[in-house]
Amino acid sequence: MKEQESKTKKLIKDLSNKIDELLEQSDISKDDVKKEIHTRIEELKKSRDQVNEEFRKIKEDNKETFDKVEKLTKNAVKEVKSVFSDFFDKLSDDKSKGEKKSE
């Protein structure tokens, strides 16, 4: 998800840069061309804003899923730690018993 977020942000940034570039070019254009360029720029801004909003919604809609995954992962890590801890405790007990027998 992080990679997709990064790609989407880059696309939005690129779109914004293109809009800025078109604005600069429109300043040196004839009036009728300027008008058309400004109209297209406004359309591009709306598209950019729609993409931004959709992306925000996707992140928000999947928050619950990501929270569940995080919780499950934390629980799994706790279980693994517990298993290893129990295992090492048993090894230590066995080792201690073995040392007492040899004394």
Residue, then its C-alpha position, 0 to 999 in steps of 0.5 A: m500500500k505504501e508503494q501505491e501511495s507513493k506512486t499516487k502522490k507522485l502522479i498528483k505532483d506531476l499533474s500539479n507541475k504540468i498545470d503550473e507549466l501550462l499556466e506559465q505558457s498561457d501567459i505568453s499565448k494569444d488571448d483566445v489560446k489563453k482562454e482555452i488553456h485556462t479552461r483546460i487547466e481548470e478541468l485538470k485541477k478538478s481531475r487532480d482534486q478528484v484523484n486526490e479525494e478518491f485516494r483519500k477515501i481508499k486510504e480511509d476505507n481500508k483503515e479498518t483492514f490495516d488496523k486488523v492486520e496490525k493487531l493480528t501481527k502484534n498478537a502473532v509476535k506475542e505468541v511467537k515470543s511466548v513460545f520461544s520464552d517457554f522453549f528457552d525456559k524449558l531448556s534452562d530447566d533441563k540444563s539445570k537438572g542435568e547439572k544437578k545430576s552430574e554434581 
